[in-house]
Amino acid sequence: MNIDEWLAEEVRLAFAEQEGSAFVTGDGVNKPKGFLTYTAVANASWTWGNLGYIATGVSAAFPAANPGDKILDLIYATKAPYRANGTFVMNRSTQSAIRKMKDGQGNYLWQPATTPGEAPSLMGYAVAESEDMPDIAANAMAIAFGDFSRGYLIVDRAGIRVLRDPYSAKPYVLFYTTKRVGGGVQDFDAIKLMKFGVS
């Protein structure tokens, strides 16, 4: 195996992990600004520059009765043009809680992927897993829904660049890797959050 190819793949995976974290929680200083770092306001009071949220009405939990109704509220807090390409984003702990939810006929709201490479779905919308999303906890914004391709802009300027240096530390070869990437919310109406709080 070519060492350059192996190193490039390892670096690509490391950068992808760091980028995923920055797109969700990054502070915007030498990294993308994560969508959870923007000010969140109750969806009824939503204004441009903020992300709207739907509260579950219960601290650190879904309501005991009809918890799936809150997921529907989140879906329909998003306008129709954004729902068409809507995706849920949550971590695996939140997925575990939601996978247990059933409708009145005992059918699970969650549908697993039917073919390899396909995303599971929740109420007909794809689910993306992000370990950088918070767990369900008091006032946590543990679920996001919307059209992220329209709502969040990612700018990747040069891709991954690798500089091979066989001279500075003979007989060793040093590799310097760089990547320039930025990101931030570009359409504040395209992404909505679920807050696990009373209001």
N, C-alpha and C positions, 0 to 999 in steps of 0.2 A: 504494500500500500504506500502511496506517495505521502510523505510527511506533510507536505504543503497542503494537500487536499484534506488530510485528516485534521490538521490544525484549523483550516478554514471552516470546516464543519463544526468543530468544537467552539470556535469563536462565534459562528453564526447562532448556535444554540444559546450561548451566554448572552449575546446581544438581544436575542429574541425575548429571553426571560426578563432582562432589565427593561426593555421597551414595554413589555406587557404590564409590568408594575408601574412604569411611568405614565402610561396612557390612562391608568385608573387613578393613581394616587400621587403622581409626580407634582412637585411644587413649582415647576417651570424655571428653576434655576439650573442652567446647564443640562436640562432635560425637558421633555414634553410636560405640559401642564395637564394633569389627570382630570377627568370629568368630575370626579367626586370632590375635587378641591374648589369647585365653583360654589357660590352661594346657592343654597337650596331654599325654596319658599313653598308654602302650601300652594298647590296647583290653582286653587281658586283666586290666589293673589299673584299669580305668575306675571312677571314682566321680563322684557328682553334683558339679557345679561345674567339671568338667574336660571336655574333648573327647577322645574316644578316637581313636587312630590305628592304622593297619596299616602296618608297615614293609615296604618292598620286599625287604629283605635284602641290598641292594647299595647302596653309596654313590653317589648322584647318577644312578641309572639303575634301569630295570626289570631283573629277572633275564634272562639271555640265553635260557634255556629256559622256554617257556610263560609269557611275561610277562602274558598275559591272565588267568592264574590269580590274580594279585594284584588285578586289578580285581574279579574275582568275590569274593575275600576281603573287599574293601572293601564291596561291595554287601551281602554277608551278615553283615558286622559290625553292620549296621543291622537292628533288629527289624522284623518283618513289617508292623506298622501304619505305619511310616515309609517302608518300601520302596515301598508302594503309590503314593505321590506323589514318589518319589525323583528327584532331579536331580543330575547331575554339574556341578561348577563348576571351571573351569580356564581358563588363558589360551591364546592361540592357539599359542604355542610348544609347550605340552604337548599341545594338540590335534593338532598336526602329528606329533608322535611317536606318538601313539595311533592316528591314522588309518592308519598303515602296518602296524599289527598284524593278523595273520590267524589264523584257526583252523586246525586240522589238515587241513581240506579246501581251504585256500587262500582262504576267504571272509573279507572284511574284517569286523572286529568293529564298526567304525564304519559307521553307515548315514546318508547325507546326507538332508537334508529332501526330501520328495517334492513338497511344495507351498509356495508363498511364504507366509512368516509362521510356518511350522512349524519346530520345533527339530530339529536332527539328533539321532540317538540312538546310544547306546553300550550294547550288550547289552540293548536294549529300553527304556532310560531316557533321558530328555531330557538334552541337554548345553547348559549356559548358559556363554557366554564372558564372562570378566571379566579385563581386562588388569591388574587389581590383584592377581591371584593370582601367586605367585612362579613363576619358571621352574624346571624340573627342575634341581636342584643338590644338593650334599651336605646331607642332613638337612632339605631344604625340604619344606614341607607344600604340595605343588603341586596336589593334587587334593582336592576336598571332595565328599562325597556325602551326601544325606539329604533329608528333607522340610523345606525351609527355611521353608515357610509355618507349620509348627508349631514349628520349632526356633529361628527368629530373629524377634523382634518389632520391627516398625517403627512408630513413633509419629510421625505427621505432624499437628502441632497446628493450623496455620492455613493451610496451603498457601502459595503465593507471594503476597506483598503488595507492591504497587508504589505508592510515594508520588511524585506529580508535584509538583515545586517550580519554578514559573515566576518566582519572586520573588528568590531569593538571589543569582543570577548573571546578571542581565539583560544582554544579550538572550537568554541561553542558558536552556534548561530542564534542570534536574537531575532525575534519577530515582533514588530510593532503593528498593532491593529487599531484602526480608527473607523468611526462611523458617525455621520452627522445626521441627526433626525430631530424633528420637532413635531409638536402636536398641540391641539387645543380645540375646544368646542367652537364650531363655526355657525351652527344653527341651534339656538337654545330652545327652539320649539320641537326639535326632533327627538329629544331624549327626556324621559321621565323616570323618576326614582320612587321606590317604595320605602317609606320610613316606618320602622317598627316602634311606633310610639303612639301615645294617646292623641296627639294633634300635631 
